[in-house]
Amino acid sequence: MAFLLVAGAIVSEVMATLALRASHGLSRLGPGVLVVLGYGAAFVMPAQALKTLNVGPVYAVWSGVGTVGAFLGGVWLFDEPVRPATLIGVALVITGVAVMYLGGGTQH
């Protein structure tokens, strides 16, 4: 169940981040509401997951997968550019998350 909470937190964070972009400086009500709700859920869910999971791997997965998800969402929804250096960065984030996850253990 804790892993589902982390997954939900990642989806919520990515949704909130993309809504933040769509809100035009929080001047649009609909996306602004999604920002508040999404970030709220993105903190409540991992807080519950951390009752049984180790903080290092959880944070690595949450922030890393969220970063890659926000990047992909920006490309898909807002036609943001994809450059070679950006792809190298994505590969490094994924590698770092994998190393943290595998080396840090997941449950305490």
Legacy VTK file of the C-alpha trace (Angstrom):
# vtk DataFile Version 3.0
C-alpha trace
ASCII
DATASET POLYDATA
POINTS 108 float
0.000 0.000 0.000
2.854 2.399 0.777
4.175 2.096 -2.780
0.744 3.064 -4.125
0.836 6.161 -1.932
4.221 7.105 -3.372
2.895 6.558 -6.902
-0.129 8.722 -6.117
2.136 11.405 -4.713
4.194 11.413 -7.908
1.098 11.732 -10.096
-0.219 14.532 -7.857
3.072 16.401 -7.929
3.409 16.190 -11.707
-0.198 17.273 -12.158
0.314 20.225 -9.813
3.544 21.267 -11.506
1.962 21.189 -14.959
-1.063 23.079 -13.623
1.341 25.658 -12.187
2.678 26.232 -15.700
-0.871 26.432 -17.082
-1.992 28.865 -14.373
-0.031 31.778 -15.859
1.347 32.957 -12.520
-1.666 31.649 -10.591
-3.910 34.114 -12.454
-6.240 31.343 -13.713
-8.547 29.869 -11.091
-8.949 26.317 -12.443
-5.259 25.491 -12.775
-4.576 27.370 -9.531
-6.967 25.088 -7.646
-5.242 22.031 -9.183
-1.894 23.413 -7.969
-3.083 23.652 -4.362
-4.869 20.294 -4.345
-2.093 18.497 -6.220
0.737 19.736 -4.029
-1.338 19.075 -0.907
-1.869 15.469 -1.945
1.778 15.213 -3.020
2.817 15.841 0.592
0.085 13.966 2.461
0.565 10.685 0.577
4.339 10.302 1.069
3.930 11.326 4.703
1.738 8.269 5.152
4.062 6.066 3.086
7.028 7.077 5.249
5.437 5.307 8.196
6.819 2.081 6.707
9.297 3.088 3.973
12.778 4.607 4.275
12.969 8.302 3.492
16.019 8.281 1.180
14.724 5.898 -1.489
11.196 7.296 -1.264
12.388 10.857 -1.759
14.692 9.809 -4.599
11.839 8.068 -6.409
9.301 10.820 -5.651
11.488 13.703 -6.742
13.258 11.908 -9.596
10.223 10.367 -11.238
8.355 13.625 -10.646
11.127 15.555 -12.375
11.083 13.267 -15.393
7.271 13.306 -15.439
7.161 17.105 -15.360
9.717 17.231 -18.170
7.690 14.821 -20.316
4.459 16.654 -19.520
6.043 19.973 -20.473
7.171 18.535 -23.782
3.791 16.955 -24.484
1.461 19.721 -23.254
3.476 22.892 -23.782
5.800 21.967 -26.667
8.854 22.623 -24.523
12.134 21.843 -26.286
14.010 18.562 -26.007
17.747 19.069 -26.279
20.570 16.532 -26.064
21.752 17.951 -22.736
18.218 17.634 -21.360
18.063 13.979 -22.353
21.429 13.369 -20.684
20.044 14.999 -17.545
16.962 12.773 -17.638
19.187 9.699 -17.981
21.280 10.852 -15.001
18.167 11.420 -12.884
16.842 7.954 -13.713
20.229 6.399 -12.956
20.476 8.271 -9.665
16.991 7.205 -8.612
17.775 3.574 -9.427
21.007 3.667 -7.428
19.308 5.318 -4.434
16.436 2.848 -4.552
18.624 -0.228 -4.870
21.216 0.923 -2.352
18.964 2.449 0.272
16.539 -0.310 1.100
12.868 0.453 1.087
11.341 -0.680 4.346
12.381 -0.020 7.896
LINES 1 109
108 0 1 2 3 4 5 6 7 8 9 10 11 12 13 14 15 16 17 18 19 20 21 22 23 24 25 26 27 28 29 30 31 32 33 34 35 36 37 38 39 40 41 42 43 44 45 46 47 48 49 50 51 52 53 54 55 56 57 58 59 60 61 62 63 64 65 66 67 68 69 70 71 72 73 74 75 76 77 78 79 80 81 82 83 84 85 86 87 88 89 90 91 92 93 94 95 96 97 98 99 100 101 102 103 104 105 106 107
